[in-house]
């Protein structure tokens, strides 16, 4: 059940969850200011949502935090996320990094819980899922959706608590269960999408607390967030300025213990280190959220 105060009204409009300056916004399609959930996430106003599901082309992205998967040669050569990995010792003023911050290419929306719970979300039910969304079983979209479901079903690694949220209410439940209700969501903010370029670190601020839940948006027919709480991480907000003068405030997550990661994970191949030897950090894309106690 959702926290007290969380409710879903009459199905009228779709709900978009975005992250920008000031926190996480939940846009219900009504005119007026967005709603920012920075603190008491247990109190969320009624969100009218339409249960019809638009078929949105799924553009595949390469996850940078799925610790059980190995990198392919194509990912090593073509993936712009390669530049997002670095070591914690580099997280200091004056460090220069070549980075590429991108906007979300799949503008999917959350379904209300009562709708999401009626739609199967398992590898065993893929034919039923494909039929529900009118997706051809041999299409690229089907392949991407299967991969997302498989990743959600993978066993958790040591020290990790994970959950794939298929609705806003279920994401709120997981986060508040792990961190309490007085929390805030923080995400990377970039002036605008830029090409791969050099950035200089102008400031580093460690986020408060020693626990956090990170939610990564997945490629799927509707909004699905892979949320996980890992004990051995540190979170930072890093101020950067690009060669073209554009500024960014990027959220960096540093994994202090990588001993349980796949030895062929992209990060190890990029940084040329072995699992469990040094803390590995990465910046989060704009549609990922770090939740921390306030």
C-alpha positions, 0 to 999 in steps of 0.5 A, spaced: 500 500 500 502 507 498 503 511 504 498 515 507 496 521 503 498 517 496 492 516 492 490 516 485 484 520 482 480 519 476 483 517 470 484 523 466 491 525 465 498 522 464 503 523 470 510 525 468 516 525 473 522 529 472 528 532 475 530 539 475 532 545 479 529 545 486 528 537 486 523 532 483 517 534 479 511 530 478 507 533 472 500 531 472 498 535 465 494 541 469 496 548 468 500 551 473 507 550 477 510 543 478 509 539 484 516 538 487 517 533 492 523 535 496 522 533 503 515 529 506 515 524 500 510 520 504 505 526 503 503 526 495 497 530 492 492 526 488 495 524 481 489 524 476 492 519 470 489 516 464 490 509 464 491 508 456 498 507 454 501 510 448 506 506 444 513 510 444 519 508 440 524 505 445 531 508 444 536 503 447 541 506 452 547 503 455 546 502 463 552 504 467 551 501 473 548 494 472 554 491 476 553 483 473 553 485 466 560 485 462 561 490 457 562 489 449 567 491 444 562 496 441 560 499 448 568 500 449 568 504 443 562 507 442 559 508 448 559 516 451 558 513 458 565 511 458 567 518 460 563 518 466 567 513 470 573 515 474 576 514 481 574 518 487 581 521 488 580 525 482 574 528 485 577 535 487 577 542 484 581 543 478 580 536 475 579 536 468 574 530 465 571 529 458 564 528 459 557 527 455 551 529 458 545 527 455 537 528 455 533 522 456 531 519 449 525 515 451 519 520 455 515 514 458 511 516 463 509 512 470 502 508 470 498 508 476 499 503 481 492 499 479 494 499 472 501 497 473 499 491 477 495 488 472 500 488 467 505 482 467 512 484 469 516 477 468 520 474 463 515 468 463 510 472 461 513 476 455 509 473 450 503 476 454 506 483 455 508 483 447 501 482 446 498 487 451 503 493 448 502 491 441 510 490 440 512 485 435 516 479 438 522 479 434 523 487 434 528 491 437 523 494 442 521 487 444 529 485 445 530 492 449 524 490 454 526 483 455 533 486 457 530 490 462 525 485 465 531 480 465 535 485 469 530 487 474 530 479 475 537 478 476 539 476 483 542 482 488 549 483 489 552 482 496 550 488 500 544 491 495 537 491 496 534 492 489 527 493 487 524 495 480 518 500 481 513 500 475 509 506 478 510 512 482 507 509 488 511 503 488 517 507 488 515 512 494 514 506 498 520 502 497 524 509 498 520 511 504 521 504 507 529 504 506 530 511 508 524 514 512 519 519 510 523 526 510 527 525 504 529 529 498 531 527 491 537 530 487 539 529 480 544 531 475 542 538 472 545 541 465 544 547 462 543 543 455 545 537 452 552 538 449 557 534 445 563 530 448 567 536 451 572 537 456 569 539 463 573 542 469 571 541 476 569 547 480 566 544 486 565 538 490 560 537 495 558 531 499 551 529 500 549 528 507 548 522 511 551 515 510 545 511 506 542 513 499 537 510 494 539 510 487 533 510 482 535 509 474 530 510 469 530 503 464 528 502 457 521 500 457 514 501 454 512 505 460 516 508 466 520 503 470 525 505 475 531 500 477 532 502 485 537 500 489 540 501 496 547 499 497 551 500 503 558 502 501 557 508 497 558 515 497 554 521 494 557 527 491 554 533 488 559 536 483 559 543 480 562 543 473 564 548 467 565 546 460 570 548 455 564 552 451 562 555 458 556 551 459 555 549 467 553 543 470 551 540 477 552 533 476 551 527 481 556 522 482 556 516 486 562 512 488 562 505 490 567 503 495 566 496 494 566 493 487 569 486 489 562 483 487 562 486 480 563 482 474 570 483 472 568 485 465 564 490 467 565 497 463 568 501 469 574 496 470 576 496 462 575 503 462 579 505 468 584 498 468 583 496 475 580 490 478 574 488 482 575 491 489 581 494 489 579 502 488 573 506 489 569 507 482 565 513 481 560 515 476 556 521 474 548 519 473 544 521 467 539 527 468 533 522 468 536 518 474 535 520 481 539 519 488 534 519 494 537 521 501 535 523 508 534 530 509 
